[in-house]
Amino acid sequence: MTGRRTPSVHDTAPITPDPAGSTNEPLLTLPQVLTELAVPRSTFFRWRALGDAPPTIRLPNGQLRFRRTDLDAWIRDHIEPVPENHP
């Protein structure tokens, strides 16, 4: 046994179809996403377990990939507004 658990449909947010139908968008790797978000692997997988990670694509070899548009949308969804009483 390798210690890997069977992926669940509940592990990630659903991948939404690309509205333009483009399949030319390059996919990002997990190390690229971790670098961009400046978080360790453990934090990413904790977010994923909580259902709050960016949407992923699981390749047949088990590796994760990310669409740039999905990552950008996830980042936008996590922007906190500046409080009104902020000087």
C-alpha atoms as a printed R data frame, in Angstrom:
   type eleno elety resid chain resno       x      y       z
1  ATOM     1    CA   MET     A     1   0.000  0.000   0.000
2  ATOM     2    CA   THR     A     2   1.413  3.383  -0.978
3  ATOM     3    CA   GLY     A     3  -0.417  5.441   1.630
4  ATOM     4    CA   ARG     A     4  -2.422  7.291  -1.003
5  ATOM     5    CA   ARG     A     5  -6.113  7.427  -0.429
6  ATOM     6    CA   THR     A     6  -8.699  7.088  -3.138
7  ATOM     7    CA   PRO     A     7  -9.705 10.533  -4.434
8  ATOM     8    CA   SER     A     8 -13.216 11.640  -3.664
9  ATOM     9    CA   VAL     A     9 -15.499 13.818  -5.745
10 ATOM    10    CA   HIS     A    10 -15.705 15.990  -2.634
11 ATOM    11    CA   ASP     A    11 -11.965 16.716  -2.600
12 ATOM    12    CA   THR     A    12 -12.064 19.753  -4.863
13 ATOM    13    CA   ALA     A    13 -14.350 22.394  -6.198
14 ATOM    14    CA   PRO     A    14 -15.919 21.380  -9.500
15 ATOM    15    CA   ILE     A    15 -14.089 22.293 -12.676
16 ATOM    16    CA   THR     A    16 -16.283 24.567 -14.704
17 ATOM    17    CA   PRO     A    17 -16.172 24.350 -18.486
18 ATOM    18    CA   ASP     A    18 -14.105 27.015 -20.175
19 ATOM    19    CA   PRO     A    19 -16.713 29.449 -21.579
20 ATOM    20    CA   ALA     A    20 -14.653 29.965 -24.720
21 ATOM    21    CA   GLY     A    21 -14.297 26.215 -25.162
22 ATOM    22    CA   SER     A    22 -10.543 26.649 -25.468
23 ATOM    23    CA   THR     A    23  -8.338 23.692 -24.739
24 ATOM    24    CA   ASN     A    24  -5.167 25.662 -25.512
25 ATOM    25    CA   GLU     A    25  -4.836 27.048 -22.004
26 ATOM    26    CA   PRO     A    26  -1.630 25.705 -20.435
27 ATOM    27    CA   LEU     A    27  -2.127 23.854 -17.180
28 ATOM    28    CA   LEU     A    28  -0.174 24.805 -14.075
29 ATOM    29    CA   THR     A    29   1.528 22.213 -11.893
30 ATOM    30    CA   LEU     A    30   1.120 21.968  -8.129
31 ATOM    31    CA   PRO     A    31   4.640 23.353  -7.479
32 ATOM    32    CA   GLN     A    32   3.843 26.369  -9.695
33 ATOM    33    CA   VAL     A    33   0.616 27.049  -7.790
34 ATOM    34    CA   LEU     A    34   2.308 26.620  -4.402
35 ATOM    35    CA   THR     A    35   4.996 29.107  -5.449
36 ATOM    36    CA   GLU     A    36   2.453 31.607  -6.732
37 ATOM    37    CA   LEU     A    37   0.341 31.392  -3.579
38 ATOM    38    CA   ALA     A    38   3.472 31.294  -1.367
39 ATOM    39    CA   VAL     A    39   2.071 28.442   0.736
40 ATOM    40    CA   PRO     A    40   3.541 25.085   1.694
41 ATOM    41    CA   ARG     A    41   2.153 21.862   0.297
42 ATOM    42    CA   SER     A    42   0.601 21.020   3.691
43 ATOM    43    CA   THR     A    43  -1.446 24.233   3.677
44 ATOM    44    CA   PHE     A    44  -2.712 23.570   0.170
45 ATOM    45    CA   PHE     A    45  -3.828 20.038   1.084
46 ATOM    46    CA   ARG     A    46  -5.476 21.318   4.285
47 ATOM    47    CA   TRP     A    47  -7.445 23.822   2.175
48 ATOM    48    CA   ARG     A    48  -8.302 20.983  -0.186
49 ATOM    49    CA   ALA     A    49  -9.541 18.780   2.674
50 ATOM    50    CA   LEU     A    50 -11.714 21.684   3.822
51 ATOM    51    CA   GLY     A    51 -13.084 22.167   0.296
52 ATOM    52    CA   ASP     A    52 -11.502 25.608  -0.053
53 ATOM    53    CA   ALA     A    53  -8.661 24.979  -2.514
54 ATOM    54    CA   PRO     A    54  -8.566 26.093  -6.141
55 ATOM    55    CA   PRO     A    55 -10.245 23.635  -8.543
56 ATOM    56    CA   THR     A    56  -7.940 20.887  -9.761
57 ATOM    57    CA   ILE     A    57  -7.666 18.452 -12.618
58 ATOM    58    CA   ARG     A    58  -6.350 15.018 -11.637
59 ATOM    59    CA   LEU     A    59  -4.327 13.362 -14.367
60 ATOM    60    CA   PRO     A    60  -4.418  9.570 -14.829
61 ATOM    61    CA   ASN     A    61  -0.990  9.367 -13.127
62 ATOM    62    CA   GLY     A    62  -2.428 11.053 -10.023
63 ATOM    63    CA   GLN     A    63  -0.731 14.417 -10.509
64 ATOM    64    CA   LEU     A    64  -2.768 17.591 -10.089
65 ATOM    65    CA   ARG     A    65  -3.031 20.369 -12.652
66 ATOM    66    CA   PHE     A    66  -4.724 23.759 -12.504
67 ATOM    67    CA   ARG     A    67  -6.239 26.006 -15.143
68 ATOM    68    CA   ARG     A    68  -4.874 29.545 -14.970
69 ATOM    69    CA   THR     A    69  -8.412 30.939 -15.292
70 ATOM    70    CA   ASP     A    70  -9.657 28.761 -12.394
71 ATOM    71    CA   LEU     A    71  -6.750 29.837 -10.170
72 ATOM    72    CA   ASP     A    72  -7.275 33.518 -11.010
73 ATOM    73    CA   ALA     A    73 -11.012 33.210 -10.255
74 ATOM    74    CA   TRP     A    74 -10.264 31.449  -6.958
75 ATOM    75    CA   ILE     A    75  -7.866 34.257  -5.987
76 ATOM    76    CA   ARG     A    76 -10.477 36.902  -6.893
77 ATOM    77    CA   ASP     A    77 -13.065 35.057  -4.780
78 ATOM    78    CA   HIS     A    78 -10.725 35.266  -1.770
79 ATOM    79    CA   ILE     A    79  -9.993 38.987  -1.884
80 ATOM    80    CA   GLU     A    80 -11.136 40.603   1.344
81 ATOM    81    CA   PRO     A    81 -12.592 44.075   1.103
82 ATOM    82    CA   VAL     A    82 -10.957 46.883   3.050
83 ATOM    83    CA   PRO     A    83 -13.056 47.645   6.172
84 ATOM    84    CA   GLU     A    84 -14.996 50.897   5.952
85 ATOM    85    CA   ASN     A    85 -13.435 52.245   9.165
86 ATOM    86    CA   HIS     A    86  -9.930 51.786   7.720
87 ATOM    87    CA   PRO     A    87  -8.148 55.183   7.552
